[in-house]
Amino acid sequence: MLKEYYILSRPFNALSGCVVVILSGYVAGAPAWWPVIMAAITVLLITSSTNAWNDYIDIEIDKINKPDRPLPAGLISPRGALTFAIVGSILSLITAIFVSQTGFLIALGANILLYIYSWKLKCTVLLGNATVATIVALCFIFGGVAAGNVQPTVMLAISAFFAMIGREILLTMADYKGDLQQGCNTISTVWGKKVAGIFVVIFLGISAATMILTYFTNQYNPVYLYLVIFIMCPIFAYIALNAKKNADIKILEQSSILMKCSYFVWFLAIALGSGLMA
């Protein structure tokens, strides 16, 4: 049973959020690490609990798109997933108290926004995608708030926002069949996958541009620029090409996973670029 709840929490996403907060605290030059660590734990709890809530809401759609997930597969009861979500959210607010007053308000707002997203905003054209992207961008700001220095994290948050909204639209293309059958309005089901693919290209292009601009505004070491230009940009170009061609579902899903993994290359670039600043 613990394994099923572990899968329900989507640990990879939760771990990514923790890494972002800690990395942001590092970039911001945290004078004390306790608030940053508590912020990372807060993000872990928020991500895990709201992922469970999302699966609780999407159980019927997931029976089509993701039938092996714990809820549609019947490995966890809907009540169990709901309890997991509520307890996790409450715990996240408790840990956020130890970050700062601003940190607590960010955690509260993120919880509310993510619950509303799964309940009402997910099946909307772009609004739901922008909501998820905003939450991811806030992770960078949250790390800066915990470190007491937000400015170095702003450009990172902007880059993350455009990368995530591009990936979220890509996911609507991959989930097109299930969303259409369940009457879920997304950019792909309402405007068509061809239009959605164009938006993926645009947003990934903006994200790549802002990643490069970060090198100049934050005065990073050239190693950051090399990793972005020679690894991140080709990956984004490959994903954008698949979206533009309206590749089959399997390729779109693989592109989404590739993009998720590529974030860790960007994280490494940030760590090396800011740590080796002249």
N, C-alpha and C positions, 0 to 999 in steps of 0.2 A: 504493500500500500504506500509506503514512504517513497518508493521509486516512482509511482504514478504521480504523487504530489510534486515530486522533484521535476518531472517532465512538464507538469501543469504550469509550473512557475517559469518555464523557459529560461533555464539557468544561463545560457549563452547571452541572452539579452540583458539579464540582470548583472552578469559579470562585466559586460561592456559598459553599463552605466557606472559601476564602481570604478572601473579603470578611468573613465572620463573624469569623474570627480577628483580622484587622486592625482591624475595628470594635470588637471586644471589648477589644483592646489600647488603642485610643483611649479608650474609655469608662473603662477602668481606669487611665488616666493613665500609660501606660508611660514610665518614665524613660529607657529605651534601646530602640531599635526593632529591633536585630539579633535578639534572641530571638523577637520577634513575627514578623518576616519568616521566620525559619527554621520557626516553628510553622505559618505559612501554607503554606510549601512542603511541609512534612510532611503537612498535610491534603490538599493537592493530590495528592501521591503516593499517600496511603492511599485517597482517593476513586477515583482513576483505576484503581489496581491491583485494588481490591476490586470495582469495577464490572465489570472484565474477568473476574474470578473468578465473579461472579454470572451473567454471560452464558454462561460456560463450563458452569456447573452447569445453567442453565435453557435450554440450546439446544433441547431437544425441545419445551418449553412455548412458547418464543419462535417456533417454527415455526408455531404457531397464532396467538398473540397479537401478535407483532411480527416477521413474516417478513422485513422489510427490514433488520433489524439485521445487522451484518457477519457474525456467526457463522452464524445460520440461513440467510443468503443465500449462504453459501459463499465470502465475500470474504476471510475470515481462517480459518485452520485452528484446530481446538481446541487443538493443541499450541502454536501461536503465541500464542493468547489466554492459555493457562496460563503460558507463559514471561513474557509481559508482566506478568501479575499478580504472579508471584513476584519478579521483578526490582524492580518498583515498590514492593512491600512492604519489601524489604531496604533500598532507598534511603530509604524513609520513616523507618526506624529509625535510619539513619545521620544524617539531618538532625535527628531528634528529640534526638540527643545534645547538639546545640548549643543546645537550648532550656533544659533543666534536667533534673535527675534525675526529678522528678515528671512533667515533660513526656514524657520517654522512656517512663515506665511507662504514661502515658495512651495514647501512640501504640502501644505494644506491646499493651495491652489492647484498643484499638480494632481493630487488625488481626486479632487472634485472634477477637474477637467477631463481626466482619463475615464472616470466613471460615466460622465456625460457623453464622452466620445463613444464608448461601447454601446451605450443605451440609445443615443439619438444621432450622433454626428458621423458614425462610421459609414452609414449609407447616405452620404451626401456627396455632391460633386466638389471636390477639392477641399472643402472645409474640414472634413475628417482627416484628410492627408496632411493638411497644414497644422492641425491640432497635434498629431503625433510628432511632426517635425519640430514644432515649438517646444514640446516636452523634452525632446532629445537635446535641442539647443540650450534649454534651461539647465541641463546637467552641467554644461561647461560654466554657465553663470553661477550655478550653485557652488561649484568648487571654488570659484573666485570669491564668492561671498564668504564661504567658510574660511578662506585664507585671508580675508580682509582686503582684497585687492582685485576688483572685477575687471579693470581695464585690459589686462593682457589676455583675457578670455573672450572678449567681445568678437573679434574677427573669427576665432575658432567656432564660436556659437553660430555666426552667420554662415560659415562654410558648412557646418553640420546641418543647419536648417535646410539648405537647398539640396544637399546630398540626400537627406532623409525624405524630403517630399518627393524627390525623383524616385527613390526606392519604393515608397508607398504607392505611387502611381503604377510602378512596374508590377507590384503585387496585385493591384486591381486587374491588371491585364491577365496575370496568371490565374486569378480567382474568378475570371469572367463567367464561366459556366455556372458555378454554384450561386454567384451573386445574382445572375440573371434569373435563374429558376426560383430564387427566394424573393425576388422583387426588390433587391438591394440596389439603390441608385448610387452608382459611382461614376467617375469620369469615363470609365470604359463602357459601362452598360448604357449610359445616357448619351454621351458624345461619340462613342465608338472607340475601338482599340487603336485605330489609326491616329486619331487625334491625341489619345492618351500617350502613344509612342512619341509624338512630337513634343509633348510636354516633358516627357522623361529626358529627351535630348536637350531641351532648353535648360531645365533645372540642373542636370549634371554638368552642363557647360558652365553655368553660373558658379556652381560649387567649385569646379576645377579652377576657374578664374580667381575666386576669392581665396582658395588655398594658396595659389601662387602669390596673390597680393599680400597675404599674411607674412610672407618672407620679408617683404619690404617694410611693412608697417610695424612688425614686431622685431625687426632686425635680427632674424635668426641666422644661425650658421648655414653656409651653403649646402651642407648635407641634407637639410630639410628640403631645399629646392630640388635637389637631385632625386630624392625619393618620390617627391610629388610628380615631377615631370616624367621620370622614366618608369614609374610603377603605377601611381594613382591615375594619371591621365590616360595611359593606354587601357587600363581596366575600365575606366569610365567610358572611353570611346567604344570599347568592345560591347559593353552593356547597352549603350545608347544605340549602337548599330542593330543589336538584336531587337530592341524595342521598336526602332524605326521600321525594321523589316516585318514586325509583328510575328516573331518566331513562335514556334509551338509552345505549349504550356510547359513542357519539361525543360526546354532551353530557358524560358523566362524564369522558372523556379531556380534553375542552376545559376542564372545571372544574379538573381536576388541573393543567393547564398554567397556567391563570389564577392558581391559588393559588401556584404556584411563582414566577410573575412578581411576585405581590403582595408576596412577601418583600422585594423590593428597595425597595418603598415603606416597609415597616417599617424596613429598614436605614437609609433616608434619615431617617425619623422619629427613630430613635435617634441618628444622627449630629447632626442639627440640635438635637434636644432636649437632649442632653448637652453639645454644644458651645456652646449659648446659655444655659446655666444661669446664673441670677442670682448 
